[in-house]
Amino acid sequence: MTINDFLLMRHEIMLVLIALILLIVDLNLKPTQKPWIIPVAMVLFIIHIIVGFLPAPEGTLFGGMFRSTPLINMMKNVLNIGVFIIMLQSYTWIMKPENREKMSEYFVLMFSTLAGMYFMISSGDFLMFYLGLETATIPMAALAAYTHHQTKSAEAGVKLILSSALSSGILLFGLSLIYGSTGSIYFTDVAASFGAAPMQVLAFLFFFSGMAFKISLVPFHLWTADVYEGSPVNVTSYFSVISKGAASFILILILYKVFFQLIEVWQNVLYIISVLTMVVGNLFALRQKNMKRFLAFSSIAQAGFILLGMMAGSQMGMTSVIYFVLVYIFSNLGAFGVVSAIEAVTGKVEMSDYNGLYRTNPRLSLLMMLAMFSLAGIPPVAGFFGKFFLFTSAASAGYYWLVFIAVLNATVSLYYYLMVVKAMFINKSDEPIAFFRSDNMTRAGLLLSAVGIVVIGFWSQVYEMINNLSVGLF
Amino acid sequence: MNILTLFVLIPVLTTLAIGFTKNMKQTRLVSAVGMSIQLILAAILVFMYLGERNAGNTAEMLFTYDALWFPSLNIHYAIGVDGISVAMILLTAIVVFAGIFASWNMDFLSREFFISLILLATGVFGFFISIDLFTMFLFYEVAVIPMYLLIGIWGSGPKEYSAMKLTLMLMGGSALLMVGLLGIYFYSAPSGGQLTWNLLEISKITIPIEMQRFLFPFTFIGFGILGALFPFHTWSPDGHASAPTAVSMLHAGVLMKLGGYGAFRVAIFLMPEAAQEQAWIFLLLTSISVVYGAFGAIWQKDLKYINAYSSVSHCGLVLFAVLMMNQTAFNGAILQMISHGLMTALFFALIGMIYGRTHTRMINEMGGLMKVMPFLGVVYVIAGLASLGLPGLSGFVAEMTIFFGAFQHTDSFHRILTIMAISSIVITAVYILRVVGILLLGPIKDDHYLHLEDAKWHERLSTVTLVIAIAAIGIAPLWLSDMINVSLGPIVDKISITGFQFVSLF
């Protein structure tokens, strides 16, 4: 294995290594020393992030099964940053007595699913893609059931694994049809011989439905709310940010790379699905009282917006999707960070518990407000730029009415995001959440997301860099 | 540094400075200093602008600055002003200045209040200096969103409902606007070449007419919602009535002008062909706004609702004039925006001050206030007279110009609508004089009112500033109307309207 091969696969190799090191370290720690796992995991992951930013070569491995380009590397870097913030934000929760004994498992499971997602993003054929998918999914179910002594968490794990199994089945059926109609599972071969024959369209639809489960697009979203609500907050934020972001990256890569011949078909499919996703996600989010469910449904609606960017089928579309996911990571982690900090200290997760929060915890409230504005797409925070560019790329393909529907939906979503702001700033409460200080790790995580929310929009170089990397796609 | 960038920078720095203040006194002092600098700067800008023009500079926009922001989408931070934007900036600076002093005793979460208020002003200033559609849109939304907190936290009455209604309706407007702007961008180079967001560059080309037909309603209604276009005006009375004093002032005085200005600068300027085709629909709607708003004001008993409905009527007149599509009417529209901005800000300031003393806004419960607070009473009468268009005050100048412009259309459709709109002057007189009669004159209805104090120094400063501005425009409108008129030249050329002559009334 040459250094170049390592650089191509560095994310995956590093992650697997880190997971193994953590397991070994964990074996040698006495129960009282368990918290050492956290700094070890942090340091290793920071090294992993830094290695990720080394210059990225372009190339394939294993006869085309695995490929990497600067763009793919960039996607992984984006996700790495998100995972790092989640690790910081989980500190208080993971230090709780009931979680101490299985501390290393949290990190090992998280890194395994991440490695699975990276294999998916880098896959050059459907076999690697499917292997990555399963590697990502199964530890994810274990993560959802992490606090298995709670019924809800255990239930979330089972729900996730069952619905994933179903979606994998559908997806596999699509893949077998693809293989049947083209005689190959390699992306390049499939792309070359794929047309719009009825069977191929059918194959695409099955494949797309499988993916839609992963990104929780309507009508394949039904598992989302229960799993999000049942899982521990930090796992939920991992699902709704990292897992969704990775799935969006994979979907757009495969749509652009493999199914580009079918663009007219998938544009129509995406049109319908994105409208459904935005509308249904919003309608459900409107009525949520539990912050986790609320963020779950709002993240369904956000997925609908991501589809808008994909529809352009151009460099601009690719850029806007990656950029939006980056912005979304920071904004959503800002929101989840606050929810998790509050839940870890007080155990409160209802929206009504947030009444009067600004009086007692002004900084948390301000960050939450920034995150809500960013998710709603209000300037001057980053979310505005993210949404605007998604809409721009949809309009570049002439979908003006779709943009209109989407912006109207963004307005509806503003309503429920403002409800949170209203609770914190306007509503009065007899017993607001008392003032508390989070630990430094959590605060660092919150600060990182706040900086991201404020800076990324104005900092146009970020967008331009993504745009330059997206050139090589076609 | 470019002088225009300062208009965004100073408010931002002021809000940052407010973040470090310890108590209300420091907070309001910092805000007052910041906005005074802004007002002085605006005055300097007017002189610099007039100086440049007198020196023979005929460029369409002056003090331009252009920095590439997002190269791949050709988004620039492009700023520049012409006579119209200079006038609007001056208006904004005056109203914000007066607003700070009108909310001098804001003791509930004062830091947050002034920060949100000045943030709103930042958006407005940024909007008026932008010549790039993207930055324009960005500043537009920056100006809208602090309203939610301002009304929701510091408002009165059904404040949460009003705040939400206002925010959602205005954001719905920006949904329309977004489609319009994106469409303009993607058709900004119909014969190939680089797409652009730059207002001036787009004005040099002609957007394909079939796209104009599609995009014009989006853009016009998008801006029109903020300009209280019937039937999308319903956010306005509720919002204004619930908002705290300074916010009503700023919102009716300045923010609603963003709608008129945008409808003129973007919708009509860039898509004149579609505007001419579709003007009749919107003319009907705006005429309804004008008359309906005036009638609405008659029936109200709450001072703020009266003024809010009268704002619907007056702002309707702005859009009405803009749709008349000739130079005189355009000139009138801009004058009306400034005149209404000043006078409605004055009204809301006075209502806030009266409410602060009597703790009611219902006109039936008050009476004879002139005897106990003569200063506020006199100023109220001045504001009322300006509103009903008394010569010598700003309202007359603006409305006469508009109606002269409108009457240049000789066909009966325009004539009838113009006559309808003119009739609103009479209705305005009815509700203004009725309020003056009940509120200020007549017997004092409540003994408590006998002990009320007249205006304090900061209230006097706030109102006198506005009165001076109103009188200055009323008595010497020429400098303003000329400044606007010169800048209308290129716009009228682009729209290529023939058959109308410019009538200078003053």
Interface residues (C-beta under 8 A of the other chain):
Chain A: M316 T319 F373 I378 P379 P380 F384 F388 F389 F391 T392 A395 S396 Y400 V403 F404 V407 L408 A410 T411 L414 Y415 L418 V421 K422 F425 I426 S460 Y463 E464 N467
Chain B: W69 F70 P71 S72 L73 I75 F134 L138 F139 E141 V142 I145 Y148 L149 G152 I153 E160 M164 T167 L168 M171 G172 S174 A175 L176 M178 V179 L182 G183 Y185 F186 F214 F218
